[in-house]
């Protein structure tokens, strides 16, 4: 378990819901990954992400799926891709990533409360 944080610490992490509008292989990545383009609504817009989610997903299965992402981390250069969002997920028993998402559709850009 991680160290305790305050509620103010939690409020600083901006976790939003978005819909994947494009997903494609990312062969230049060191570990198998996909390039994602995620729509976070009119306030935030479209953001790029690199996600190591190739075990459980295909690019075709990702388009239209809502996901959670941290939108206020600084961008990271991953090979030729500038990743602007940390797409969130959990490791399964084998260490492969399973995406974190809502159980019902919500408007893109809504903040995790």
HELIX and SHEET records of a PDB file:
HELIX    1   1 UNK A    7  UNK A   12  1                                   6    
HELIX    2   2 UNK A   41  UNK A   44  1                                   4    
HELIX    3   3 UNK A   59  UNK A   62  1                                   4    
SHEET    1   A 5 UNK A  46  UNK A  51  0                                        
SHEET    2   A 5 UNK A  34  UNK A  39 -1                                        
SHEET    3   A 5 UNK A  15  UNK A  25 -1                                        
SHEET    4   A 5 UNK A  66  UNK A  70 -1                                        
SHEET    5   A 5 UNK A  86  UNK A  87 -1                                        
SHEET    1   B 2 UNK A  76  UNK A  78  0                                        
SHEET    2   B 2 UNK A  81  UNK A  83 -1                                        
SHEET    1   C 2 UNK A  89  UNK A  91  0                                        
SHEET    2   C 2 UNK A  97  UNK A  99 -1                                        
END                                                                             
